[in-house]
Amino acid sequence: MSITTESAPFAKNSQMTEESAPSVFKQKLKIYKNLVLIGFAFLLLFTAFQSLQNLQSSVNRDEGLGLASLSIIYASLVLSCMFLPTFIVGRLGCKWTIAISMFMYSIYMVCNFYASWYTLVPASIILGTAAAPLWTAKCKYLTETAAEYAVLEGVTSEAVVNRFFGIFFMMHQTSHIWGNLISSAVFQTAAPNGTVSEDGIANPCGAEYCPQSSSNYTNTNLERPHQSRIWLLLGIYYGCAIAAVVLVSIFVDQRITDLVRSVRAKPDLSEFMATMKHLVHLDQVLLIPLTMYSGIEQAFIAGDFTLAFVTCSLGVHMVGYVMITFGVTDASFSLIGACLVQYVGRVPLFLLGFVSHLAMIITLLLWRPDPDNAYVFFLISACWGLGDAVWQTQINALYGVLFQDSTAAAFSNYRLWESIGFLATFAYSNFLCVRVKLWVVLAFLLAGMIGYTVVELRHRSWNSRSRYDLEQCQK
């Protein structure tokens, strides 16, 4: 394995002679190589994990094991965010934090081969603990390499950081497509069961679905796929995860800053205290419901929509195809929205996200799933993906705009409250009927938009006063 020897600062870049041009080109090529390799490694890892997450409520439905494991993952993630990222990255460096964290993800996939409370609970804790250091190390690695590349090109680091993260997330978001495509191909059967009766009473699906209902045992769509198919799928996913680990371990260059490790680094309460102190900001408090909604809506589409609507009505083999639609729409509008915001501002995009999800929640409350109209499942998934694209891109951007002087604490709050949204939704999923869950989702959407509206009005008022004061000073 190779170690990058180029240091980030190149103070005399503008004075480089023509003879040094090949060297600069090689450095740029090496940086791009690492960017693409990390992006592809995350693509492989989340091709496996995100698709397995979408299937947990269907494949490990007995005793609510699948959804319980997801709630444990996000509970562990909440705690990990508070204490571990800085410590782990400081001790291991970015490259090895990424590689080891990816390996810990693979443990969860191995334990799914023999899914039980004794295997999935420890594996979920391990995965959740690894998640925060993984993403922190990735962000740090890309930011540092972007800064180095910016010096080589003689441009601002902000422009290159945005470019690098855009390339990374473009690769990462396609994992929705490949993972779900694999699952649908493996679970594909000769003919869908389509056991929902015409009156929808014998095997209630959709909003009428209840996890503890005895009628679930008569719906053959809800039967667990044959064990051999599950093992085949898990084998493919495990192979993807291990390939990601090997890719990072062997081919990604180690940063020079990774060699200067803090051997005295230890977990402390500084990150937790900074996160809690940030709650004195009224804007942060007002954004908590919308931030939680970001986690709630993702957990609902992954855990409840896939089981109560898709699997119950069409069969587990259709989950992947429907969720591919979600992923494609989500990824596409993430890019489109990023381009539109500079022309129309963020308010129209927030309204678009609100209207699309409000319409889909009302539709899900009123609609009786019909396997003969399969296109409706894809349409709902696409509209939900459009709204999700708004929440994932614009809430992050809003935090960056509002809290420019305390970005670390602000984004720590973002991760905290979004993870709590995930955790709560997966935790109560085994005990509430889908109709009740939809009302909960709707309540957080409305509360979130009210809080967001107040934040916008506060800052428009503040900006107006600032402009007025500036004009008075100029007179």
Buried (B, 14 or more C-beta within 10 A) or exposed (E): EEEBEBEBEBEEBEEBEEEEEEEBEEBBEBBBEBBEBBBBBBBBBBBBBBBBBBBBBBBBBEEBBBBBBBBBBBBBBBBBBBBBBBBBBBBBBBBBBBBBBBBBBBBBBBBBEEBEEEBBBBBBBBBBBBBBBBBBBBBBBBBBBBBBBBBBBEEEBEEBBEBBBEBBBBBBBBBBBBBBBBBBEBBBEEEBBBBBEEEBEEBBBBBBBBBEBEBBEEBEBBBBBEEEBBBBBBEBBBBBBBBBBBBBBEBBBBBBBBEEBEEEBEBEEEBBEBBBEBEEBEBBBBBBBBBBBBBBBBBBBBBBBBBBBBBBBBBBBBBBBBBBBBBBBBBBBBBBBBEBBEEEEBBEBBEBBBEBBBEBBEBBBEBBBBBEEBEBBBBBBBBBBBBBBBBBBBBBBBBEEBBEEBEEBBBBBBBBBBBBBBBBBBBBBBEBBBBEBBBBBBEBBBBBBEBBBBBBEBBEEEEEEEEEEEEEEEE
